[in-house]
Amino acid sequence: MTQRYLRYEILSLEEVLPDIKVYWHEKKRKVQHPNGKWYGVTSLRLKTFYRASKNPAGLKCVKCGLKGAFFAIETTPGQESTHLNLYGIKDGEEILFTHDHRHARALGGTDNLSNTQVMCSPCNGHKAIGEGKEAVRRRKLEAKQNVDDQVHLPSTSG
């Protein structure tokens, strides 16, 4: 299912990335755009985008190479708070970007900057399918191991 957002404004990469750098060490810092809307600039997702923008490869999906083109100040329908989303353009269509956990949290990965990378939503979705199957496989294996352990417990009755 595709997430739909209400858009207030489009911002260039050059308008947003400096604010992420300036407030890097602050927690939950928000910046007010001239249009009056506030948006956060200190999330792990935005820090992942900033870090990628400073690499020689640039701000692009690590799988397909789609480049991030602009940020948008948006809100989820029914909510008042606004946030920034990064988009690229492919075949004339806007493609939402996200930060991906290299080692999925569902498979024991950590939720920190050293474990994140930039990925477009379609590539992230394809990766998540494989990770979901792996997580299910691991849970089944763990459940089977627990049953096997219970079956082979030595008797404690005398």
C-alpha positions in Angstrom: 0.0 0.0 0.0 1.3 3.4 -0.9 1.4 6.1 1.8 -0.2 9.3 0.7 0.9 12.6 2.2 -0.5 16.1 2.1 2.2 18.4 0.7 2.8 22.0 1.8 6.0 22.9 0.1 8.9 21.6 -1.9 12.4 22.4 -0.7 15.7 22.0 -2.5 18.4 19.7 -1.0 20.5 22.9 -0.4 17.7 24.4 1.7 17.5 21.4 4.1 20.9 19.7 4.3 22.6 22.6 6.1 20.0 22.6 8.9 20.6 18.9 9.5 24.3 19.6 9.9 23.8 22.6 12.2 21.5 20.8 14.6 23.1 17.3 14.3 23.8 16.9 18.0 20.5 18.2 19.3 17.5 16.1 20.1 14.1 16.7 18.5 15.1 20.0 17.0 12.5 21.6 14.7 13.0 24.4 12.2 10.3 26.8 11.1 10.0 27.3 7.3 9.0 30.8 6.1 5.6 29.3 5.3 5.1 28.8 9.0 5.3 25.0 9.0 7.7 23.4 11.5 9.6 20.2 10.7 12.2 18.2 12.5 15.8 18.0 11.3 17.4 15.6 13.8 15.9 12.2 13.0 18.0 9.2 12.2 16.4 9.1 8.7 17.5 12.7 7.9 21.0 12.1 9.4 21.3 9.1 7.0 20.4 11.3 4.1 22.9 14.0 5.2 25.7 11.5 5.6 25.0 10.1 2.1 25.0 13.6 0.6 28.6 14.1 1.7 29.8 10.8 0.2 31.3 10.9 -3.4 28.5 8.6 -4.6 26.0 11.3 -3.4 22.4 11.1 -2.1 21.1 8.1 -4.0 19.5 4.7 -3.5 22.2 2.1 -2.8 20.3 -0.5 -4.8 19.1 1.1 -8.0 21.1 4.4 -8.0 18.1 6.7 -8.1 19.2 10.2 -6.9 17.4 12.2 -4.3 16.1 15.3 -6.0 14.2 17.4 -3.4 12.6 17.4 0.1 8.9 18.1 0.7 7.2 19.4 3.8 4.3 17.0 4.3 1.8 15.7 6.8 0.0 12.4 7.1 -3.8 13.0 6.5 -5.6 13.5 9.8 -2.4 14.7 11.7 -1.3 18.2 12.4 2.5 17.6 12.6 4.6 18.0 9.5 7.8 16.3 8.5 10.3 16.2 5.6 10.3 13.5 3.0 13.0 13.0 0.4 12.0 12.2 -3.2 13.7 11.3 -6.4 12.2 11.4 -9.9 12.0 8.3 -12.1 10.2 8.3 -15.5 8.5 11.5 -14.5 7.1 10.0 -11.2 8.1 11.0 -7.7 9.7 8.2 -5.7 9.8 8.4 -1.9 13.1 7.6 -0.2 13.7 6.1 3.2 16.6 5.0 5.4 17.2 1.3 5.3 18.7 -0.8 8.1 21.6 -2.7 6.5 21.1 -5.4 9.0 17.3 -5.5 9.6 16.1 -4.8 13.1 13.8 -7.8 12.8 17.0 -9.9 12.4 18.9 -8.3 15.3 20.2 -5.1 13.6 20.7 -1.9 15.6 18.8 1.3 15.1 21.8 3.6 14.7 23.5 5.6 12.0 26.2 3.0 11.4 23.5 0.5 10.4 21.6 2.7 8.0 21.7 3.5 4.3 19.7 5.5 1.8 17.2 3.5 -0.3 14.2 4.4 -2.4 10.9 2.9 -1.2 10.5 0.4 -4.0 13.9 -1.1 -3.4 13.4 -1.0 0.3 10.1 -2.9 -0.1 11.8 -5.6 -2.2 14.5 -6.0 0.4 11.9 -6.2 3.2 10.2 -9.1 1.6 13.3 -11.2 1.8 14.1 -10.1 5.3 10.5 -11.0 6.4 10.9 -14.5 5.0 14.2 -14.8 6.8 12.7 -13.6 10.1 9.9 -16.2 9.8 12.4 -18.9 9.0 14.4 -18.0 12.1 11.3 -17.9 14.4 10.3 -21.4 13.1 13.8 -22.7 13.7 13.9 -21.3 17.2 10.4 -22.7 18.0 11.5 -26.1 16.8 14.7 -25.9 18.8 12.6 -25.0 21.9 10.4 -28.1 21.4 13.4 -30.3 20.8 15.0 -29.0 24.0 11.9 -29.8 26.0 11.6 -33.3 24.5 15.2 -34.1 25.5 15.2 -32.7 29.0 16.3 -35.3 31.5 13.7 -36.6 33.9 13.9 -35.1 37.4 11.7 -37.7 39.1 13.4 -40.1 41.3 
